Amino acid sequence: MTNKRITAHAGSVRIGGDAPIVVQTMCNTHTYDIEETVAQCIRMRDAGAELIRITVPGLQEIPHLTEIRDRLRAAGVGTPLVADIHFSSETALAAARIVEKVRINPGNFHKDHQKAREQFGRFLDVCRECGTAVRVGLNHGSLGEYITGLYGNTPLAMAKAAMEWLEMCIEADFFNVVVSLKASNTLVMVEAYRLLEKMMEERGFVFPVHVGVTEAGNGDSGRIKSCVGISTLLSDGIGDTVRVSLTEDPVREIPVARYLSDRYGHKLFSSLSSVTLEGRSAVATYAAPSRERLILDLSCDFGKRLLDRELDSVSFRGTYLDDAGSPVPIDNALSEYLSDELLQACRRRFYRPEYIACPGCGRTMYNLQEAFEAVKARTSHLKDVVIAVMGCIVNGPGEMADADWGYVGEGNRRVTIYKGKEPVLRHVPETEAVDRLVELIEAENR
């Protein structure tokens, strides 16, 4: 069977086919704060973002979204905008008339699966009328009851769910579609995308794919985890647009995504100078132009091989350049740290807690970055535990499917603490929430 490889269009940006890998990011401002959102979009455009996503929690935000678009266009910013919609099909219908692309999870349009299908059909009709692109975006842990009842909360369920909605698009002769299957667990994420790619090929229609590791966290670990998952897929030829989700200023995501786009678009090469194999272990030598570049290079060079169990361990030698351009040796301590982080990102060995942290968006009602740092500082001594720090109550509990414990913002300076998927403390003041979380984890360990 000849596969039809589809190209989607979000405004002037092509996604898929022979187009370059598109770099995108997402605002973490409140959409009703028009001034701040416009300012952040301009900073994102200047940093190289080719698509910018904005959360639209409900119909009340539609006028704000319109004003943001109009101000950006008046300022000469033509970067296509993506509306991020959860649950409300009416909001999705309204947003499709305003922006170039809408991200939805159709299974969340209604608890009744047949009604969700009907609302998705209405949505496609509006997108066809307006020339709006669609991202069918499913995340691990936020699948509908219909699909998890059949296949569990698994990579197979993710791929099967996506194919059902893509099948509706094919039947409706609507192909301006991108698809994503994100997870914070790199193994789950990679397996889901590989299954989906195989299913699309067998069906004969290969839609463009948006790849990313959701809730990757921040700092070195967030970058390593993101690069492991994304580079594994890009090296398989899976992925047409990337978003690196860091719990930081979203502008800082863009250089990492650009690195991945350039590397797998064959515009950038690794600073790896040699590799020595000793059985299933590797010793890698680098001459990197910066510390961050070292981290990105080694994550892409060895992430897939560790994730796919071609190697069991890797250590690092060589140098990187500091901010003054002076070479800094990769000593044993740094090598061990980088190896530990890489093995943890590949789910091969855990030397510290595994953190799941969303990047924040307009639904976040507290200082997510500050809270995440506080949680990490108080729990770094723990092992064999997965802790999630999520921005909102809307989709946080579902997105943290792998977590043993969750810290989820409610708004109004209150937090809900979860054990697994069950809330165990509600309405905890922010000033007390980290203490309560640590007490619960330590009591459980005892």
N, C-alpha and C positions, 0 to 999 in steps of 0.2 A: 504494500500500500504506500502511495506517495503522501507524505505528510504535508499539510498546508501550514506553513509557519506564518503566523499572523503578526502584523504590525499594528499597534494601537497609536492613536494620536491624541495628545493632550495639548490643545492649542497648536503651537508651532513645534512642539517636542514630539519626536517619534520614539516609540518604545518597542523594541523587538526587531525581528528581521535582521537586516544588516546595519541597523543604527548602533552608534556607540552606547556603552553602558551609561545610563542616565543616573546622575547623582541627585538625591533628594534629602530633605530634612523636614522637621515639623516644628511649628511655633510652640512654645510653652507659656505664652502669654494668655491672659483672659481675652476672649474674643470681643467682649463688650468694651475692653480697653483699646479703643481704636488707635489712639496715638502710639501706644507702646507696640501694638501688633504691627502697624505699618513700619515703625522704626526697625523692629526686629526683622521683618521681611526684607527691608533694604539692606541690612547688614548681611543677611543670608545670601541675597543676590550678589552682593559685592564679594562674598567669600567663595562663590562658585556654585551655589545651589541652582539646579536646573528645574526643579519642581519644589513647591513649598506647600505643606499641608497645614491646615488650620482646623481646629476642632469646632464643631457646630453642635452643641449639646441639645438644642431644641429650636422650635420655630421662633422663639424670642430673639435668637441670635441672627436670624436671616437678614434683618436690616443692617446689623453691624457688619456682617460678611459683605453685603453689597457696598457699604461705605468704604471698607478696607480695599476692596477691589478697585473702586473708582479712584480712591486717593493714590493707590499704587500706579494705576495706569496714567493718571494725571502727572505723576512724578517721573514718568518714563520707564517704569519697571514693568516689563512685559512678561516676567516669569510666570508660567501657568500656575494656577492655584488649585489645590485639592481640598475638598471639604471632607472632614472625617466625621462620619455619622455612626451613632450607635442606637439601635432599637427603633427609632422613629422613621417609618417610611415616608410620612408626610414631610418631615424635615429633609429627607433625601430628595424627594420630588422638587421641593422648593430650591434647594441648593443646586440641583442639576441645571437650573435655568440661569445660574449666576456665575459659576466657576467652570474651569475646563475639565475637571475630573472629580469624581466622587468616590470615596472609599466606603464600602458598606460590608456588613456580614449579613447576607439575606436571611439566614436562619434565625436571626434575632429580631426580624421584623414582626413576628407574631409567634406565640407559643404553639398555636395550631399550625402544623407544618403546611397544610394545604392553603391556609390563608396567607402564610408567609410567601408561598409560591405565587399566589395571585398578586400580592403587593409588589413582588419583584418584577412580575410581568408589566405592571403599570409603570414602574420605575424605568424599565428598559424602553418603553414607549416614549417617555419624556426625554431620555438621554438621546434616543435616535432623532427626535424632533430638534433638539438643541445642539446636536453634535458633541455631546459630552462623553468623555471617556469614563469607564467604570473600573474600579478595582474591587474584585471579589476577594475580600481579606478575611481569612479565617485564622484564628489563633488557637494554639493548644490550650485547653481549659475553658474556652468560650464557645464550644460547639453546642448545638441545640440538642435537646433531649431525644429528638427523633433519631439522630445519627448515632449518638452515644449508646442508645438502647440497642442498636444493631451491632455496633463494632467496638463499644467501649471508648474510653478516652485515649485513643491510640493514634500513631502516625497513619495507619490505614484508614481510620475514621476521618481524619483530616483530609486525606486525599480523596476518599469517596464523597465526602460532603462537597468539596470543591468541584468535583466532576459533575455532581448533580446540577449545580448552578450553571456550570459551563455548558452542560447539555441543554439547559433552557435557553441559553444565549444562542447556541447553534440552531435550535428549533425556531427561534425568533429571527434568525438571520441577522443577529447583532454581534459584531465581532470587534468593536472598539473596547476591548476588555483586557485587563491585566489581572493576574491572580497571585495571591500570596498565601503561604502557610507558615506562620511564624511560631516559634517557641523559644523559651529561655534555655532549654536543654538542647545543646548542640546535636546530640545523637538523635533526639526526636525530630528536630528541625530538618536535619539532613535526610533522614529516612523518609519523612513525609514528602519533601520535595522530589526525591528520587522516585518514589512511588507515583506521584502525580505526573511527573515527566513521562514515565512509562505508559501511564493510562492515556495521556493526551496523544502520545505517538501511536498507540494502538487504535485510538478513535479516529486519527487522521487529521486532527486539528490541534496544533501546538500553539497555545496562547502565550503572550509575553509574560514573564515571571518577575515579580518583585521579591527580592530576597533580603533577609535581615534576621538577626538574632534579637528577639524582643526582650526588653528588661535586662540588658546586658550588665548594667551597673555603671561604674565610672573608673577613671584612672587607668592604670596598666591593665587591670583585670578586665575591665569593660572593653578595651581595645583588643586584647588578646582573644577574648571570647568571641567578639564580633568577627574578627579576621579569621579565626578557625572555622566558624560555621559558613560565613559568606565565601571565603576562598575555596573551601572544599567544593561547594556547588559551582562556583565560576570555573574552576579547573575542570569540572565535568561538563562544561558547556551549558549549565543551567543558570539563568539569571540575566535579566535585561535592564533592570534598574535596582539600585541598592540604597538602603537607608541604614546608617549605623546609629543605634539607639543608646545614647549615653545619658546618664543622670548628671548632666553638666549643662552649661550654656549650649544650646543646640548649634550655634555657629561652630563650636569645636568639633562637632561630628563631621563637618564637611571635608576637612583635609583627609580624614581617615577613609571616607567614602571615595574621595577623589583618587587616593592612592590605589584603592581596590579597582576602581574603574580604569585607571591608567595601566596598572600592572596587567590586568587580564584583557585589556585592549591593546597590549603589546607596545605600550608607550613608556614603560618603566621596567627596570630590571632589579633584581635582588642585589644586595651588597654582600651576599654570601660568597666567600672566596674559595672555600674547600670543605669537603665532608669526608670524614673517615668512618667507615662502618666497622663495628666490632660485634658480629652476630646481629642481634636485633636492637642494638644500641648505635647511636651516631654521635660523633664529636664534630661540631660545626664551627668554622672560623669565619668571622665577619670583619669587614672594614666599613662600618656604617657611618653615614654623614651626620647622624644625630642619634640620641637615645631613643626617641620615638620611632625613628625609621628602623632602628635595630629591632624594636619590639614588633613592628608591623611585618618586617621581613621574615623574622624567624617564625612568627605565627602562621604566615602563609607557606613558608618553605616546609614546615614540619607538621602543621595542624592536621592536614588530611591524612598523612601517613600514620600519625598517632591515632586519629579518630577511626580510621579503617583497620587499625591493628597490624599495619605493616612493620611498625617499630614499637618498641616498648619504652624506650627512654632516649633522651638526647641531652647533651651538655654543650656549653658554648665557650668559645675562646675568641681572641682578637681584640678589636678596639671600636669605639665610637667617638665622634667629635663632640666636645661640649660647646656651650654657646659662644665661647671665644675662639672656637676652631681648633682647640688643642685635643690631641688624642687621649682618650681615657681607656685604660685596660679593662677588659671584662674579666674580673677576678673570680675566685671560686664562690664567694658569697653571692655575687650578682648572677653567676651561672646557675647556682642552685635555686635562687629565687625565680629566675625566668623559667627554669625547667619545671619547678613546682606549679607555677601559674599556668604553664602550657598544658601540663598533664591534668590539672584541675579543669581547665576549659574544655579539654577533650573527654572529660568524665572517666579518666583512667585512674587517677589517684587524688584523694582529697586531703590536703594538708591544713586547711582552715575551713570555716563555714562557707557554704555556697550561698552567695547573695543574689537575689532577684530584685531588681529595682527598675521601675519604669522611668522613662525620661521626663515625665510630667507634660502637661498640656493645659489647655484652657479650662479643663474640668478640675484641675488640682487646686485645692483650697487651703494649702498650707505650704511651708517652706520645705519642699521635698528633699532638696539637696542637703540642707542642714540636718534634717532628720535622719537621712541615710548615713551621713558621716557619724552622727551620734550613735546610731545603732551599731555600725561597724566598730567604733571605738570601744563600745561596751561588751561586744560579743566576740571579738577577734580571737580570744583564748579558747573558744569552743571548737569542737570537731564533730564531724558526722551529723551536721544539722544544716538544713536549708531554710534560710530566712528571707522573707519577701518584704520589701518596703514599697508600697503602692500609693499612687497619687490620689485615687478617689474610690468611692464605694460603688461606682457605676459598673465598672468591669474589672476592678482590682481583684476581688475574690475569685473570679473565673480565670484570670490571666496567671495567677500564681499557683497553677495546678500542681507543680512539683514541690511546693514549699511545705515544710513541717510547721512553720510559724509565719504569721503574717501581721504586718503593721500597716493599717489602711486608713487613710485620712477620711473623715466624715464631713469636714467643714466645721465652721464655728469653733475652731481650735479644739476639736475633739477627735479621738482616734478609736477605732475598733481593733482589737487584737484577736487574731484567729489562731486556732490550733488545727492544722490541716485546713479543711474547708468549713469548719464550724467556728462561729464567733464565740469566744469565751469571756471577753470583757468588752462592753460597749461604752461609748461616751466617755472615754478616759481623757482627762485634760492632757494637752500636749506636754505640759511641764512634768507630768508623771508617767507618760506612756512608755518611755524607754525603760525606766525602772521596773514597771509592771511586766514588760516583756521579758526582761532579764530574769526577774524573779520566777516567772512561770517556766522558763527554759531550764533554769538551774534546779527548780523543784522537780521537774520531770526527770532530769538526769540523775538526781539523788534516788 
